[in-house]
Each structure stands twice: as structure tokens, then as C-alpha cells.
Amino acid sequence: MSKTDCQLIYSTTSSVEEANSIGKTLVQERLAACVNILPGMQSIYQWQGQTETAQEAVLLVKTTTDRSREVIARIETLHSYDCPAVIVLDIAAGSLSYLNWLRDQVGE
């Protein structure tokens, strides 16, 4: 199985409101075909030498390899965190009709 030209970008935000704002911007600017928001995630992490906990919301951004750098830059611009988590995962396979729809939505 070879990978596709589609990617899933994982990011976290400080709130559902921030996630909605970023998600809507990415879709409206055609950088993402779809953004899923998962509210209520509990995070535990190290920040500036301290163990922190926070309630966050998760963004799952569906885009193409060609658009992923733009998505990363846009998330970093819109995000409230100094160091937002933005991780790109290759999509190895999926529904052909869905992947074609995804490509059409972020067409350049």
C-alpha cells in the first residue's frame, strides 16, 4: 500500500471557540477540505520546567501534501499558544471518493 497525496494534520487549541475559529478559516481559505473538532481533551505536558495540565480541543485537519506547509503556517499565525502542537500525518489509503473530494476542496 503506497501513501496518497493527502495528509491529516493534528493540532490542539486552548478552547472549542479557538478551534472553531481556526477550523473555519482553514476551510474558508481552501487550505483544508474538512476540520474535525474534538472538545474536552485533557493534556498533561512539560512547559518551562513545570508539569502542566489543561483542557484543550483537538483539530483534525484534512488537506493535501501541497497545502500542508500553508496549513501549518496559518495555524501558527492564528493560534494563541507560543508553541502550538502541529503534527502532519501521511494518509496511506482511504475511500477513493472521499480522497478525490478532499483534493477538489483544496484545489489550487
Phi, psi and chi 1 to 4 in degrees:
 res  aa     phi    psi   chi1   chi2   chi3   chi4
   1 MET       -  123.1 -176.7  179.6  -29.1      -
   2 SER  -100.2  153.7   62.4      -      -      -
   3 LYS   -71.4  160.3   71.3  176.0 -172.7  167.9
   4 THR   -94.0 -177.9   69.4      -      -      -
   5 ASP   -93.7   21.0   63.6  -21.5      -      -
   6 CYS  -111.4  151.1  -62.1      -      -      -
   7 GLN  -137.9  155.2  -65.9 -177.0  -43.1      -
   8 LEU  -113.5  125.9  178.0   71.8      -      -
   9 ILE  -109.6  125.0  -61.0  178.4      -      -
  10 TYR  -101.0  133.1  166.9   92.2      -      -
  11 SER  -148.9  158.6 -174.1      -      -      -
  12 THR  -119.4  153.3   56.9      -      -      -
  13 THR  -132.5  167.1   61.6      -      -      -
  14 SER   -75.2  -17.4   64.3      -      -      -
  15 SER  -162.4  164.5   66.7      -      -      -
  16 VAL   -64.3  -35.6  172.0      -      -      -
  17 GLU   -62.7  -44.8  -67.0   77.0   21.2      -
  18 GLU   -65.4  -41.0 -178.4  176.0   37.5      -
  19 ALA   -59.9  -44.5      -      -      -      -
  20 ASN   -60.9  -43.7  -82.4  -41.7      -      -
  21 SER   -62.9  -48.1  176.2      -      -      -
  22 ILE   -65.5  -46.1  -68.1  171.4      -      -
  23 GLY   -59.3  -46.6      -      -      -      -
  24 LYS   -62.1  -41.2  -76.1 -179.3 -176.0  176.6
  25 THR   -62.4  -45.6  -61.5      -      -      -
  26 LEU   -61.4  -41.2  -65.4  174.9      -      -
  27 VAL   -71.8  -44.8  171.0      -      -      -
  28 GLN   -62.7  -34.1  -71.5  171.0  -13.5      -
  29 GLU   -86.1    4.9  -66.7  179.1   -0.8      -
  30 ARG    58.6   31.5  -63.7 -177.8   63.4   98.1
  31 LEU   -87.6  -21.6  -64.4  174.2      -      -
  32 ALA  -135.6  144.1      -      -      -      -
  33 ALA   -78.2  -36.0      -      -      -      -
  34 CYS  -157.2  145.0  175.0      -      -      -
  35 VAL  -129.5  123.2  176.3      -      -      -
  36 ASN   -95.7  141.1  -60.1  117.7      -      -
  37 ILE  -119.0  123.9  -62.4  168.3      -      -
  38 LEU  -112.0  105.9  -52.7  174.2      -      -
  39 PRO   -79.7  164.0   29.6  -33.9      -      -
  40 GLY    77.3   27.3      -      -      -      -
  41 MET   -83.9  136.5 -176.8 -176.9   72.2      -
  42 GLN   -98.1  124.9  177.5   73.9   27.3      -
  43 SER  -114.6  142.6  -65.2      -      -      -
  44 ILE  -126.9  127.2  -57.4  168.7      -      -
  45 TYR  -156.9  164.5   56.1   93.8      -      -
  46 GLN   -95.2  131.9  -71.8  -74.5  -39.7      -
  47 TRP  -144.3  120.2 -177.3 -111.3      -      -
  48 GLN    51.8   46.0  -60.8  178.1  -16.4      -
  49 GLY    79.9    3.7      -      -      -      -
  50 GLN  -120.5  145.5  -60.2  -69.1  -39.7      -
  51 THR   -82.9  123.7  -59.2      -      -      -
  52 GLU  -117.3  155.6  -56.5  -75.5  -16.4      -
  53 THR  -129.8  148.5   60.6      -      -      -
  54 ALA  -155.7  149.2      -      -      -      -
  55 GLN   -86.2  128.6  -73.1  -70.8  -41.4      -
  56 GLU  -134.5  172.7  -64.9 -177.1  -61.0      -
  57 ALA  -119.7  144.8      -      -      -      -
  58 VAL   -99.9  137.3  175.2      -      -      -
  59 LEU  -105.5  129.9  -69.8  172.8      -      -
  60 LEU  -115.9  107.8  -61.9  174.5      -      -
  61 VAL  -105.4  124.5 -179.2      -      -      -
  62 LYS  -101.4  122.8  -72.9   91.2  163.4 -138.9
  63 THR  -150.2 -173.3 -167.5      -      -      -
  64 THR  -105.9  162.0   60.1      -      -      -
  65 THR   -56.6  -39.9  -55.7      -      -      -
  66 ASP   -63.2  -27.7  -71.2  -16.7      -      -
  67 ARG   -98.3  -10.7  -68.1  -72.0 -158.0 -175.5
  68 SER   -61.8  -38.5   64.7      -      -      -
  69 ARG   -63.2  -39.4  -72.1 -175.3 -166.1  -90.2
  70 GLU   -65.2  -39.2  -69.1  174.6   88.3      -
  71 VAL   -63.3  -46.7  171.7      -      -      -
  72 ILE   -57.8  -48.8  -66.5  165.7      -      -
  73 ALA   -61.5  -40.4      -      -      -      -
  74 ARG   -68.5  -42.2 -163.3   68.3  174.3  115.0
  75 ILE   -60.2  -46.0  -70.4  172.1      -      -
  76 GLU   -60.6  -36.2  -69.7  175.2  -24.0      -
  77 THR   -69.1  -42.1  -61.4      -      -      -
  78 LEU   -83.6  -18.6  -63.7  168.4      -      -
  79 HIS   -77.5  148.1 -147.8  -70.3      -      -
  80 SER   -85.3  -17.1   64.2      -      -      -
  81 TYR   -79.8  148.7  -68.8  171.7      -      -
  82 ASP   -68.0  -32.8  -67.1  -25.2      -      -
  83 CYS  -137.7   72.7 -178.1      -      -      -
  84 PRO   -69.8  144.9   23.7  -30.3      -      -
  85 ALA   -74.3  120.3      -      -      -      -
  86 VAL  -139.9  110.2 -175.7      -      -      -
  87 ILE  -125.0  130.5  -60.6  168.2      -      -
  88 VAL  -101.5  128.8  178.5      -      -      -
  89 LEU  -119.6  129.9  -55.6  167.2      -      -
  90 ASP   -71.6  141.7  -69.9  -28.5      -      -
  91 ILE   -94.4  113.3  -63.3  174.1      -      -
  92 ALA   -73.5  -36.9      -      -      -      -
  93 ALA  -163.1  167.5      -      -      -      -
  94 GLY   178.3 -177.4      -      -      -      -
  95 SER   -60.8  123.1  160.6      -      -      -
  96 LEU   -58.0  -42.2 -175.6   57.6      -      -
  97 SER   -65.4  -38.2   60.5      -      -      -
  98 TYR   -68.1  -45.4 -177.7   82.5      -      -
  99 LEU   -63.9  -36.8  -64.4  176.0      -      -
 100 ASN   -65.2  -41.9  -74.2  -24.9      -      -
 101 TRP   -60.5  -44.9  170.7   82.7      -      -
 102 LEU   -56.5  -49.5 -172.7  159.0      -      -
 103 ARG   -59.3  -42.9  -71.0  179.9 -167.4  101.7
 104 ASP   -62.0  -36.3  -71.9  -15.4      -      -
 105 GLN   -70.6  -30.8  -62.0  -50.3  -58.5      -
 106 VAL  -107.3   18.2  -63.9      -      -      -
 107 GLY   -54.4  143.4      -      -      -      -
 108 GLU   -89.7      -  -62.9  177.0   39.4      -
